[in-house]
Amino acid sequence: MNSQSLSAPISWRRMKLKYLVALKSGEAIPGESIKETGDYPVYGGNGFRGYTNSFTHEGERILIGRQGALCGNINYAEGKFWATEHAIVATPKTNFETAWLGETLRVMNLNQYSQSAAQPGIAVEVVENLVIAVPPEGEQRRIADSLHQLSAPIDKLILEKQKLLTLLTEKRRTVIADFLIKGLNKDTPRRDSDIPWLGEIPAHWKVERAKWLFTERDDRSDSGDEELLTVSHLTGVTSRAEKDVNMFMAESLEGYKRCEAGDLVINTLWAWMGAMGIARQPGIVSPAYNVYQPVAQLDPEYIDLLVRTPRFVEEITRYSKGVWSSRLRLYPEGLYEAWLPVPPLDEQRDIVARVQAETRKLDALAEATERTVTVLQERRSALISAAVTGQLDLGDAHAN
């Protein structure tokens, strides 16, 4: 939709946005000046960021995201606040209902006017020259009054579904951690592992140092023609071809590290976030990664699940080197310091099968919930779009 006026009643005035508001970017603020508490809220291109002890604006304002993938999004601020350089502040030049104009701008999908693929951004001169349809002030007020009534019940449902998604995510983590560390049979005799992050484990399980379980593999590719793999904290080890990324690629992959299916691959720079996992196929990885061959008594799928649990990630972060988290590195000597639970091999495989079965159920419920959220959001957008473009009988809207 290039202009909200395209579908608005013919009786509404058509005018450029710059005659309603003055658009200007906010002011830069050092990151260390933004605190969890303070006198004045700080708003960036994606909304609220924290608090600071000074302000740049005062009053009720519409904020438009200026940069990034979400540029063009709409937020509101009121009172005294600081707007950063990543937000475009709309300062009124005439009287209008803020909620009407803000939601009108949201319906117009300003993101479509971003001008760069690498670093999307919106130019003020483009937005201020967009033509919108302006209803009479009385109609603006009716629209503004109806917006909350239209969206509140849907927002409540969306919030409930999002809370459910959060609970499902936590449930998934708990299920995985419990089975991997406590085993399948909760009645089996237990003993103290003497390892703080593990606590009590089944009495028949072993606890082994990582240096006894993994051997570093540093085998380099002669040609760089093998399948390039990558590692993330979200998906573990996957083919880079499956990733939609715009990262720098070396001219040649000669000298990259080889790994075999079943090897543990760790992104040395991002291990503190959980960027590690088992390779499901042979390939090559960045020379900055570390590759380890597990001993035969370890089931690769069990290890893949274990090393990506938050508890294990927190444990190996203790052995990473660096000043603060963004510069931590996990080198082999650090990994080798960690202790891991080692159930019998057949029990490892049973645990993996049970985890997969349980997480499939949780994932199916999460996917269904996400689809419901999408439908609700589309319903909300459609109602608001119809309201701000004059296509909805507001008398009927109050009945919804």
C-alpha positions in Angstrom: 0.0 0.0 0.0 1.9 3.1 -1.3 -0.5 5.6 0.2 -3.2 5.3 2.8 -5.3 7.7 0.8 -5.8 5.1 -2.0 -8.6 3.4 -0.1 -9.9 6.2 2.1 -13.3 8.0 1.6 -13.2 10.6 -1.1 -14.4 13.3 1.4 -11.2 13.0 3.4 -8.5 15.7 2.7 -5.4 14.5 0.8 -2.2 16.1 2.0 1.5 15.3 2.4 2.6 14.2 5.8 5.0 17.1 6.2 2.0 19.5 6.6 0.9 17.5 9.6 4.2 16.9 11.4 7.8 17.9 11.4 10.0 14.8 11.0 13.5 14.8 12.6 15.9 12.1 13.9 16.6 12.1 17.6 20.0 12.5 19.2 22.8 10.0 19.8 23.4 8.8 23.3 26.3 6.7 24.6 25.3 3.1 25.5 26.7 3.5 29.0 24.3 6.4 29.7 21.2 4.1 29.3 20.4 2.5 32.6 17.7 0.1 34.0 16.3 3.0 36.1 16.4 6.7 35.7 14.5 9.9 35.3 13.5 9.8 31.6 12.8 6.9 29.2 15.0 6.4 26.2 13.5 5.3 22.9 15.4 4.0 19.9 14.3 2.8 16.5 12.6 -0.3 18.0 11.0 1.3 21.0 11.9 1.5 24.7 15.6 0.9 25.6 16.0 2.0 29.2 16.4 5.3 31.2 18.7 8.2 31.3 19.1 11.5 33.3 18.2 13.9 30.5 15.7 14.3 27.8 15.4 15.5 24.2 11.7 15.9 23.7 8.5 16.6 25.7 4.9 15.9 24.9 3.0 13.2 23.0 4.9 12.0 20.0 4.9 9.3 17.3 8.3 7.6 16.7 9.3 6.0 13.4 12.1 3.5 13.3 14.8 4.9 11.0 17.4 2.1 10.6 17.6 -1.7 10.6 15.5 -4.5 9.4 12.5 -3.2 11.4 12.8 0.4 10.1 9.5 2.1 9.6 7.9 0.6 12.7 5.8 2.8 14.9 6.1 3.5 18.6 4.7 6.2 20.9 6.3 8.3 23.6 4.8 10.9 26.0 6.1 13.3 28.7 9.8 14.0 28.8 11.9 11.4 27.0 15.1 10.9 25.0 14.8 9.8 21.4 18.0 8.4 19.9 19.3 9.0 16.4 17.7 5.7 15.3 14.2 7.1 15.8 12.4 9.7 13.7 10.3 11.9 15.9 7.0 13.3 14.5 6.3 16.7 16.1 2.8 18.0 15.4 2.3 21.1 13.2 -1.4 21.1 13.6 -4.1 19.4 15.8 -4.8 15.7 15.1 -5.5 12.5 17.1 -2.1 10.9 17.8 -3.5 7.3 17.8 -5.2 7.9 14.5 -2.1 9.2 12.7 0.2 6.6 14.4 -1.9 3.7 13.3 -2.4 5.2 9.9 1.4 5.3 9.5 1.6 1.7 10.7 -0.9 0.6 8.1 1.1 2.3 5.4 4.0 -0.1 6.0 6.8 2.5 5.9 9.4 -0.3 5.8 8.7 -0.6 2.1 10.5 2.8 1.6 13.8 1.6 3.1 16.6 2.4 0.7 19.4 -0.1 1.3 19.6 -3.9 1.5 22.8 -4.1 3.5 21.7 -1.6 6.2 18.0 -0.8 5.6 17.1 2.8 6.4 14.4 5.4 5.8 15.0 8.9 4.5 13.0 11.6 6.2 12.4 13.4 2.9 10.8 10.3 1.5 8.4 9.8 4.4 7.4 13.4 4.8 6.3 13.6 1.2 3.9 10.7 1.4 0.3 11.6 0.8 -2.2 10.5 3.4 -6.0 11.0 3.7 -7.0 13.1 6.7 -10.5 12.6 8.1 -12.3 15.5 10.0 -11.2 15.9 13.6 -14.5 14.4 14.9 -13.9 11.3 12.7 -10.3 11.1 13.9 -11.5 11.0 17.5 -14.0 8.3 16.8 -11.3 6.3 15.1 -8.9 6.9 18.0 -11.5 5.9 20.6 -12.3 2.7 18.6 -8.7 1.6 18.2 -8.3 0.4 21.7 -11.7 -1.3 21.8 -10.8 -3.0 18.5 -7.4 -4.3 19.5 -7.6 -4.8 23.3 -9.4 -8.2 23.2 -7.1 -9.5 20.5 -4.0 -8.1 22.3 -5.1 -10.0 25.4 -5.3 -13.3 23.5 -2.0 -12.6 21.8 -0.3 -12.0 25.2 -1.8 -15.2 26.6 -0.5 -17.2 23.6 3.0 -15.5 23.9 3.1 -16.5 27.6 2.3 -20.1 26.5 5.1 -20.0 24.0 7.5 -18.9 26.8 6.3 -21.7 29.0 6.7 -24.2 26.3 10.3 -23.0 25.6 11.1 -23.4 29.3 9.4 -26.8 29.5 11.4 -28.0 26.5 14.7 -27.0 28.2 13.7 -28.6 31.4 12.7 -31.9 29.7 16.0 -32.1 27.9 18.1 -31.3 30.9 16.2 -33.6 33.2 16.5 -36.6 30.9 20.2 -36.0 30.0 21.3 -35.4 33.6 18.8 -37.3 35.7 18.0 -40.2 33.4 14.7 -41.8 32.4 13.9 -43.6 35.6 13.5 -41.3 38.5 13.3 -44.2 41.0 16.8 -45.5 40.1 19.4 -45.3 43.0 21.3 -42.0 42.8 24.6 -40.6 44.0 26.3 -37.3 44.3 28.4 -36.7 41.3 30.7 -34.2 43.2 30.3 -32.0 40.2 28.3 -28.8 41.1 26.6 -28.4 37.7 25.5 -32.0 37.6 24.4 -32.6 41.2 22.9 -36.0 41.8 23.0 -38.6 39.0 22.0 -42.2 38.6 24.4 -44.3 40.7 25.5 -46.5 37.8 26.5 -43.5 35.5 30.1 -42.5 35.1 31.4 -39.0 35.3 34.3 -38.3 33.0 36.6 -35.4 32.3 36.2 -34.0 28.7 39.9 -34.5 28.0 39.3 -38.3 28.3 36.3 -38.2 26.1 37.4 -36.0 23.1 40.4 -35.8 20.9 41.1 -32.6 18.9 41.0 -33.1 15.2 43.1 -30.6 13.2 43.0 -32.0 9.7 43.1 -29.3 7.0 41.5 -29.3 3.6 43.8 -29.3 0.6 41.3 -27.9 -1.8 38.4 -26.4 0.2 35.9 -28.2 -2.0 34.2 -30.0 0.8 30.8 -29.0 2.2 31.1 -25.9 4.3 29.5 -26.2 7.7 28.6 -23.5 10.2 27.7 -23.6 13.9 25.1 -21.5 15.8 23.6 -21.6 19.3 20.1 -22.0 17.7 20.6 -24.8 15.2 23.9 -26.4 16.1 26.0 -27.6 13.1 24.4 -27.2 9.7 25.4 -26.7 6.1 26.2 -23.1 5.4 24.2 -23.4 2.2 21.0 -23.8 4.4 21.7 -20.4 6.0 20.5 -17.1 4.6 23.4 -15.0 5.7 25.4 -12.1 4.3 28.7 -12.8 6.1 32.1 -12.3 4.6 33.3 -15.4 2.6 37.0 -16.1 2.1 38.2 -16.3 -1.5 39.5 -19.8 -0.9 38.5 -22.4 1.7 41.8 -24.1 1.4 43.2 -24.8 4.9 39.7 -25.0 6.5 39.3 -27.7 9.1 37.9 -31.0 8.1 35.3 -32.7 10.3 33.5 -36.0 10.1 29.9 -37.0 10.8 29.7 -37.4 14.6 32.5 -34.9 15.5 31.8 -32.2 18.0 32.3 -28.8 16.5 32.7 -25.7 18.7 32.6 -22.1 17.5 35.4 -20.8 19.7 34.2 -17.2 19.6 30.6 -18.0 20.5 30.8 -21.0 22.7 29.7 -18.9 25.7 26.3 -18.6 23.8 26.1 -22.3 23.2 27.4 -22.3 19.6 28.5 -26.0 19.4 27.1 -29.3 18.4 27.6 -32.6 16.5 28.2 -32.6 12.7 25.7 -34.9 10.9 27.8 -34.9 7.8 31.4 -34.6 6.8 32.6 -31.2 5.7 34.8 -28.3 6.5 34.6 -25.5 9.1 36.3 -22.2 9.8 39.9 -22.5 11.0 38.7 -20.4 14.0 36.5 -23.4 15.1 37.7 -26.4 17.1 36.8 -29.9 16.0 36.8 -32.9 18.4 36.4 -36.6 17.8 34.4 -38.3 20.6 35.3 -41.7 22.1 33.2 -44.7 21.0 31.3 -44.8 24.4 29.5 -41.6 23.5 26.4 -41.4 21.4 26.8 -38.4 19.1 23.1 -37.4 19.5 23.3 -37.5 23.3 26.4 -35.3 23.2 24.7 -32.8 20.8 21.8 -32.4 23.2 24.0 -32.2 26.3 26.5 -29.6 25.1 23.7 -27.2 24.0 21.9 -27.2 27.4 22.1 -23.9 29.2 23.7 -25.7 32.2 26.5 -27.1 30.2 27.1 -23.8 28.4 27.3 -22.0 31.7 29.8 -24.6 33.0 32.2 -24.4 30.1 32.0 -20.6 30.1 33.9 -20.8 33.4 36.8 -22.3 31.5 36.7 -19.8 28.6 39.4 -17.1 28.4 38.7 -13.4 28.0 37.8 -10.2 29.8 34.1 -10.1 29.3 31.5 -12.3 27.6 31.7 -10.7 24.1 35.4 -11.6 24.0 35.4 -15.0 25.7 37.1 -17.8 23.8 36.8 -21.6 24.5 40.1 -23.3 23.6 40.7 -27.0 23.9 42.4 -26.8 27.3 39.3 -25.0 28.6 36.9 -27.7 27.2 39.1 -30.4 28.6 38.6 -29.1 32.2 34.8 -29.8 32.1 33.2 -32.9 33.5 30.4 -34.7 31.7 27.9 -37.4 32.7 28.4 -40.7 30.8 25.5 -43.1 31.0 25.8 -46.6 29.4 25.7 -46.3 25.6 22.4 -48.0 25.2 20.9 -45.8 27.9 22.2 -42.7 26.1 20.4 -43.8 23.0 17.2 -44.5 24.9 17.4 -40.9 26.4 17.9 -39.4 23.0 14.8 -41.3 21.7 12.7 -40.1 24.7 13.9 -36.5 24.4 13.0 -36.5 20.7 9.6 -37.9 21.3 8.8 -35.4 24.1 10.2 -32.4 22.2 8.2 -33.3 19.1 5.0 -33.0 21.1 6.1 -29.6 22.6 7.3 -28.3 19.2 4.0 -29.3 17.6 2.1 -27.4 20.3 4.4 -24.4 19.9 4.0 -24.3 16.1 0.2 -24.4 16.5 0.4 -21.6 19.0 2.6 -19.5 16.7 0.1 -20.0 13.9 -2.7 -18.8 16.2 -0.6 -15.7 17.1 -0.1 -14.9 13.4 -3.8 -15.2 12.7 -4.6 -12.9 15.6 -2.0 -10.4 14.5 -3.4 -10.4 11.0 -6.9 -10.0 12.4 -5.8 -7.0 14.5 -4.0 -5.4 11.6 -7.0 -5.8 9.3 -9.4 -4.3 11.8 -7.1 -1.3 12.5 -6.5 -0.8 8.8 -10.2 -0.8 8.0 -10.8 1.7 10.9 -8.1 4.2 9.9 -9.0 4.1 6.2 -12.7 4.7 6.8 -13.8 1.2 5.6 -15.1 0.1 9.0 -18.5 1.1 10.4 -17.3 2.3 13.8 -20.8 1.6 15.2 -20.2 -2.1 14.3 -16.7 -1.9 15.5 -17.9 -1.2 19.1 -19.9 -4.4 18.9 -16.8 -6.4 18.1 
